[in-house]
Every structure is written in structure tokens, then in C-alpha cells.
Amino acid sequence: MSSILAYEFMKRAFIASVLVGGICSLIGVFVILRGLSFMGAGIAHASFAGATLGMLLNLPPFPFSLVFALLGALFVGWAEKRGELRSDIPVGIVFSSTMALAILFAGLMRRYDPRILGYLFGSVLSVSWSDVIFLLVTGFLVIAFISLFYKEIVFAIFDREYADISRMRPDLFLHLLLIAIALVIAGSLKTVGVILVFAEIVTPAAAAYELTHSMKALILLSVTFGILSSVLGLLISLFFDIPSGASIVLVVTFIFFLSLIFSPKRRRLKEV
């Protein structure tokens, strides 16, 4: 292990993996509780469209990726409220339209850009210190947001009517939650890729949900599963020379199936 961390790029890879696993699984708790599981896929595709536009313009992809992710998230929140639509409808529109844009931008390139595959499937070994710093800042902002407004977020998710009566402004906090999801996805895209970032958000939280009824335990277990799967997945990918993003997601999926098998909730259902 020490010999692996002797390389600078490996240090960045491990730090990025831990940060992505922790941040994605933390925000994932609120994603699954709010019923926004499909949201991750839609925003990830929007972020990918932005990255391909940056490549097409021969500019850094990340700022475009971040802007598209934020616009996609805000559009979903606006359309859901203004048009009285279920969230899956605007998410489906974002998913399909931004994927079409990504294909269009890639097709307009004079030469194929190999970074496209990195954004699709993840390239944790190529992350830079600037990527790591953005993940650190994102993690700090997400943790601060959840810590400061935990009560408001929970009531906005579980009891919107009470939140309205109590003037907690649930729409504001749901929009802020969407922005947090967009930040996490844009920051994680280079590490695990557009196809797999969705699983990194949903699966650890889903695994934790099978094991507890406590909100605090749910958050703690989800973050633990996210970090553990990221580290184990990265190690497995190094030793067996397989893609890191896929390895990380397969590890957390294995954890999910173990949670299903040993879930106390399932055992109670069988007893009933």
C-alpha cells in the first residue's frame, strides 16, 4: 500500500475516491428519501453535455460541465413547480435532450477527443489537484448545508405541508438540494464517469436504508459504504487492471445485495 501511495497520481486518486464516495453517498441519502433517484442520471448526462461542449471549443471541460449540471438541476426544479409535473418528467427531458447535445458536440469535433471516454466511464488516475480541491470545497459546502439546515431539509422532504405552515420555505431548500446534487455530480464525473456516478449516489444510500430506521444511522452507514466501496474498488482495479469506476460500483452493488440478505426490515416482513 505504501509503495502505491509513493506515486503522486496515486495519492490524488485515493483522496479523490474517498471524497467522491463520501460526498455522493451523503447526498444520496436525501436523493432516495425525496424520490429523486433518476435525477442523478439526468444531471450526469447534462454535465457530460457541458464537458463535450468544452472539448469542442477547445476549452477546459469542467466549467462547462458544472454550468450544464446546475442548469439541468434548476430546470427540473422549476418545471416541477411551475408545470405541476412529477419530477421524473422534466428529468426525462433533461436526460434525453442533453445526451443528444453530447452526441451532437462529439460529432462536430474534427478529431476524436480521448477525454470523452474518461468522462463516460471515469478516469480516477488522471484527476488533478484542482479536481481534488473542488471535491474538498464541494464536500465542505454540502456538509455545511446539511448541518445548518438539517431540520428544514427533512421537513421539506417528509412533511411539505408543515414546512409551508411553519414558513420553512420548502421550495427554496429543495432547490438548494438540487444545486448540491449538481455540484456533487459535476465534481465526481471525472472520477467515476457519467454512466456510474448515478450508482455511486443511489446504491450506498439504498444499502444503508435496508439496515436501519434511524436517519442519523442511515447517513453514517451510507457514507461508510460509499467510502469503503471507493477504496476497495480502486484497490481491486489496480491489482486486476480493470476500470476503476466499474470496479467501485460493482463493490458497492455487492454491499447492497449483502444488505438485502441481512436486512432486519426484510426479516420482519417474512415474520408477518
C-alpha positions as CSV (number, residue, x, y, z in Angstrom):
1,M,0.0,0.0,0.0
2,S,2.8,2.4,0.9
3,S,4.6,1.7,-2.4
4,I,1.4,2.5,-4.3
5,L,1.0,5.9,-2.5
6,A,4.6,6.8,-3.3
7,Y,3.3,8.0,-6.6
8,E,1.8,11.4,-6.7
9,F,-1.1,10.4,-9.1
10,M,-2.0,7.6,-6.8
11,K,-2.3,9.9,-3.8
12,R,-4.6,12.1,-5.8
13,A,-6.6,9.0,-6.9
14,F,-7.1,7.7,-3.4
15,I,-8.1,11.1,-2.0
16,A,-10.5,11.7,-4.9
17,S,-12.0,8.2,-4.4
18,V,-12.6,8.8,-0.7
19,L,-14.1,12.2,-1.3
20,V,-16.4,11.0,-4.1
21,G,-17.5,8.0,-2.1
22,G,-18.3,10.1,0.9
23,I,-19.9,13.1,-0.8
24,C,-22.0,11.0,-3.2
25,S,-23.3,8.7,-0.5
26,L,-24.1,11.6,1.8
27,I,-26.2,13.5,-0.8
28,G,-27.6,10.1,-1.9
29,V,-29.5,9.7,1.4
30,F,-31.6,12.7,0.6
31,V,-31.9,11.7,-3.1
32,I,-33.5,8.4,-2.3
33,L,-35.7,9.8,0.5
34,R,-37.1,12.5,-1.8
35,G,-37.6,10.0,-4.6
36,L,-35.0,11.7,-6.9
37,S,-33.1,8.5,-7.8
38,F,-33.5,9.2,-11.6
39,M,-32.3,12.7,-11.0
40,G,-28.7,11.7,-10.8
41,A,-28.8,10.1,-14.2
42,G,-30.4,13.2,-15.8
43,I,-28.0,15.7,-14.2
44,A,-25.0,13.5,-15.0
45,H,-25.9,13.5,-18.7
46,A,-26.4,17.3,-18.6
47,S,-22.9,17.6,-17.1
48,F,-21.5,15.3,-19.8
49,A,-23.0,17.5,-22.5
50,G,-21.3,20.5,-21.0
51,A,-18.0,18.7,-20.9
52,T,-18.2,17.7,-24.5
53,L,-19.0,21.4,-25.4
54,G,-15.9,22.5,-23.6
55,M,-13.9,19.9,-25.6
56,L,-15.5,21.1,-28.9
57,L,-14.5,24.7,-28.1
58,N,-11.0,23.5,-27.1
59,L,-11.6,24.9,-23.6
60,P,-11.4,23.3,-20.1
61,P,-14.4,20.9,-19.9
62,F,-15.0,21.2,-16.2
63,P,-16.6,24.8,-16.1
64,F,-19.0,23.8,-18.9
65,S,-19.8,20.6,-17.1
66,L,-20.6,22.4,-13.9
67,V,-22.8,25.0,-15.6
68,F,-24.8,22.4,-17.5
69,A,-25.3,20.4,-14.4
70,L,-26.6,23.4,-12.5
71,L,-28.9,24.4,-15.3
72,G,-30.2,20.9,-15.6
73,A,-31.0,20.7,-11.9
74,L,-32.6,24.2,-11.8
75,F,-34.7,23.4,-14.8
76,V,-36.0,20.2,-13.2
77,G,-37.0,22.2,-10.0
78,W,-38.6,25.0,-12.0
79,A,-40.6,22.7,-14.3
80,E,-41.8,20.5,-11.4
81,K,-43.2,23.5,-9.5
82,R,-44.4,25.7,-12.4
83,G,-45.9,23.0,-14.5
84,E,-47.1,20.8,-11.6
85,L,-45.3,17.9,-13.2
86,R,-43.9,14.9,-11.4
87,S,-40.1,15.2,-11.1
88,D,-39.5,12.2,-13.4
89,I,-40.9,14.0,-16.4
90,P,-38.5,17.0,-16.5
91,V,-35.7,14.7,-15.5
92,G,-36.5,12.5,-18.5
93,I,-36.5,15.6,-20.8
94,V,-33.1,16.7,-19.4
95,F,-31.7,13.1,-19.7
96,S,-32.7,12.7,-23.4
97,S,-32.0,16.2,-24.6
98,T,-28.6,16.7,-23.0
99,M,-27.5,13.2,-24.2
100,A,-28.5,14.3,-27.7
101,L,-26.5,17.5,-27.3
102,A,-23.4,15.5,-26.1
103,I,-23.6,13.3,-29.2
104,L,-24.0,16.4,-31.4
105,F,-21.0,18.2,-29.8
106,A,-18.9,15.0,-30.1
107,G,-19.9,14.6,-33.8
108,L,-18.9,18.2,-34.5
109,M,-15.4,17.6,-33.3
110,R,-12.8,17.5,-36.1
111,R,-10.8,14.8,-34.2
112,Y,-11.9,12.4,-31.6
113,D,-11.0,13.5,-28.1
114,P,-10.0,10.6,-25.8
115,R,-11.2,12.6,-22.8
116,I,-14.8,11.7,-23.8
117,L,-14.2,8.1,-22.7
118,G,-12.8,9.4,-19.4
119,Y,-16.0,11.4,-18.7
120,L,-18.2,8.5,-19.7
121,F,-16.5,5.7,-17.7
122,G,-14.4,7.6,-15.2
123,S,-10.6,8.1,-15.0
124,V,-9.7,8.4,-11.4
125,L,-5.9,8.0,-12.1
126,S,-6.0,11.2,-14.2
127,V,-7.5,13.6,-11.6
128,S,-5.5,16.7,-10.8
129,W,-5.0,18.5,-7.6
130,S,-7.5,21.1,-8.8
131,D,-10.1,18.4,-9.2
132,V,-9.3,17.2,-5.6
133,I,-9.6,20.8,-4.3
134,F,-13.0,21.2,-6.0
135,L,-14.2,18.0,-4.3
136,L,-13.0,19.2,-1.0
137,V,-14.8,22.5,-1.4
138,T,-17.9,20.7,-2.6
139,G,-17.8,18.3,0.4
140,F,-17.4,21.2,2.8
141,L,-20.4,23.1,1.2
142,V,-22.6,20.0,1.2
143,I,-21.8,19.1,4.8
144,A,-22.3,22.7,5.9
145,F,-25.6,23.0,4.1
146,I,-26.9,19.7,5.6
147,S,-25.7,20.6,9.1
148,L,-27.1,24.1,9.1
149,F,-30.5,23.3,7.6
150,Y,-31.0,19.7,8.5
151,K,-34.4,20.3,10.0
152,E,-35.6,22.3,7.1
153,I,-34.4,19.8,4.5
154,V,-36.0,16.9,6.4
155,F,-39.4,18.6,6.7
156,A,-39.2,19.7,3.0
157,I,-38.8,16.0,2.1
158,F,-41.2,14.3,4.6
159,D,-43.8,17.0,5.5
160,R,-44.1,19.7,2.9
161,E,-47.4,21.0,4.3
162,Y,-46.0,21.5,7.8
163,A,-42.9,23.2,6.3
164,D,-45.2,25.6,4.4
165,I,-47.3,26.4,7.5
166,S,-44.1,26.9,9.6
167,R,-42.7,29.2,6.9
168,M,-39.6,27.0,6.3
169,R,-39.7,27.7,2.6
170,P,-39.5,24.1,1.4
171,D,-39.2,25.1,-2.3
172,L,-36.1,27.0,-1.5
173,F,-34.4,24.1,0.3
174,L,-35.4,21.6,-2.4
175,H,-33.8,23.9,-5.0
176,L,-30.7,24.2,-2.9
177,L,-30.7,20.4,-2.6
178,L,-30.9,20.1,-6.4
179,I,-27.9,22.5,-6.6
180,A,-26.0,20.4,-4.1
181,I,-26.7,17.3,-6.2
182,A,-25.5,19.1,-9.4
183,L,-22.2,20.2,-7.6
184,V,-21.6,16.6,-6.4
185,I,-22.2,15.1,-9.8
186,A,-20.1,17.6,-11.7
187,G,-17.2,17.2,-9.3
188,S,-17.4,13.3,-9.4
189,L,-17.8,12.9,-13.1
190,K,-14.1,12.7,-13.9
191,T,-13.6,10.1,-11.2
192,V,-16.4,7.6,-11.8
193,G,-17.9,8.8,-15.1
194,V,-21.3,9.8,-16.3
195,I,-22.6,6.2,-16.5
196,L,-21.5,5.2,-13.0
197,V,-21.9,8.4,-10.9
198,F,-25.6,7.7,-10.6
199,A,-24.9,4.3,-8.9
200,E,-22.4,6.0,-6.5
201,I,-25.2,8.3,-5.3
202,V,-28.0,5.9,-5.0
203,T,-26.6,2.5,-4.1
204,P,-24.7,3.2,-0.8
205,A,-27.8,5.0,0.5
206,A,-30.1,2.2,-0.7
207,A,-27.9,-0.3,1.1
208,A,-27.9,1.7,4.3
209,Y,-31.7,2.1,4.1
210,E,-32.1,-1.7,4.3
211,L,-30.3,-1.8,7.6
212,T,-31.8,1.0,9.7
213,H,-34.9,3.1,10.5
214,S,-32.8,5.9,12.1
215,M,-32.0,8.9,10.0
216,K,-28.6,9.5,11.6
217,A,-27.6,5.9,11.3
218,L,-28.8,6.0,7.7
219,I,-26.4,8.9,6.9
220,L,-23.5,7.3,8.8
221,L,-23.9,3.9,7.1
222,S,-24.4,5.4,3.7
223,V,-21.2,7.4,3.9
224,T,-19.3,4.4,5.3
225,F,-20.5,2.2,2.4
226,G,-19.6,4.9,-0.1
227,I,-16.0,5.4,1.2
228,L,-15.4,1.7,1.7
229,S,-16.6,0.8,-1.8
230,S,-14.5,3.6,-3.3
231,V,-11.3,2.5,-1.6
232,L,-11.8,-1.3,-2.2
233,G,-12.9,-0.7,-5.8
234,L,-9.8,1.4,-6.5
235,L,-7.5,-1.3,-5.0
236,I,-9.2,-4.1,-6.9
237,S,-8.9,-2.1,-10.2
238,L,-5.2,-1.6,-9.6
239,F,-4.4,-5.2,-8.7
240,F,-6.5,-6.7,-11.5
241,D,-6.0,-3.9,-14.1
242,I,-9.7,-3.2,-14.7
243,P,-11.6,0.1,-15.0
244,S,-11.7,1.8,-11.6
245,G,-15.2,3.3,-12.0
246,A,-16.8,0.0,-12.8
247,S,-14.9,-1.7,-10.0
248,I,-16.1,0.8,-7.4
249,V,-19.7,0.5,-8.5
250,L,-19.6,-3.4,-8.5
251,V,-18.2,-3.3,-5.0
252,V,-21.0,-1.1,-3.7
253,T,-23.5,-3.2,-5.5
254,F,-22.2,-6.2,-3.7
255,I,-22.6,-4.4,-0.4
256,F,-26.2,-3.6,-1.4
257,F,-27.0,-7.2,-2.0
258,L,-25.4,-8.2,1.3
259,S,-27.7,-5.5,3.0
260,L,-30.7,-7.0,1.3
261,I,-29.8,-10.5,2.6
262,F,-29.2,-9.4,6.2
263,S,-31.8,-6.6,6.2
264,P,-33.8,-6.6,9.5
265,K,-36.7,-5.0,7.6
266,R,-37.0,-8.0,5.3
267,R,-36.9,-10.4,8.2
268,R,-39.8,-8.6,9.9
269,L,-41.8,-8.7,6.7
270,K,-41.3,-12.5,6.5
271,E,-42.4,-12.9,10.1
272,V,-45.6,-11.0,9.4
